[in-house]
């Protein structure tokens, strides 16, 4: 049994939410990704790069990560292994097609034969997006959807420094159109990381604000993937394990940011939730959040978090989804119908908003937001059917507009 699996099994056993199938600790259903877990594992990056045949690695990251010292750790490991490197540090939150194009220019100039995505989901998404264009040509819109890359892609090593998106265990890149701001999910099994390094030491430098929003994002992934229409026994095992880890350790990280067990649990929980998404899908909370981010600049984790309780209340009308919520809620000593309220309390304790800012919704913009939410890809996988009218009600509930019944 690999050492990583032993450590992961111990982490899962400590939640009290098991037993979980063996494949959960092995990450057996990630798309060809080897998951390496443990403090200090980032130091093995150079060895892994060499094992993938790399000669010139492009590290894709942002200025904050570069300034934290994490980039130096990766560079030292690559240099020790004899792998040349260059760095693109222009990653932005919610990366756009412009960000990917700038990364592409760096990859071409430096003749990269390996990508290393270092940072949050934005870094990994930018690396994946650049990989599409470098190896297959065209524009990002050409890969909107699934399986549209016809040529092989370069290997990717994913090194998350936040516990949020789980992008290290997914084959999709989420890229915004620089003109329309619409988010495009571009997926292909070839885009998935060959190796994901889960080193909890890298998450210790997260600002508290980042820990708040990325943790809620990870929780939303566990809750939405658990009930979505594409769920399966396999995806639900990952969702349940992710929720157990995340729900028990989220506030612990905020209270004691340097607590190593809680940091490790959040990092693994986010990766498990990402694996659940890869084997299932998301739902209406993400569909509702994307227009809020595109039009008003709301941080993705905050937008998803404040919309999710209202979506969950709608989903309670679906008997199967209600039963799944019941299973998730039981270890917390709750019933299914109490889970949305529990989430709202969690948001309040974390200092995150539980309603949309006053005046954000207007009679003029609400119909457009609702239409855009209904057109999002993930909306069709929500267990309770949602259309523009349903999203208008969900937005009204999140804004606490008087007279809204939901």
PyMOL commands that set and color helices and strands:
alter all, ss='L'
color gray80, all
select helices_A, chain A and resi 3-13+22-26+41-51+63-68+70-80+97-109+121-136+140-143+167-169+189-191+200-205+208-227+233-255+260-278+284-296+300-315+319-330+336-349+366-375+377-381+388-398
alter helices_A, ss='H'
color red, helices_A
select strands_A, chain A and resi 34-37+56-60+84-88+114-119+145-146+155-160+172-176+183-187+195-198
alter strands_A, ss='S'
color yellow, strands_A
deselect
rebuild
show_as cartoon
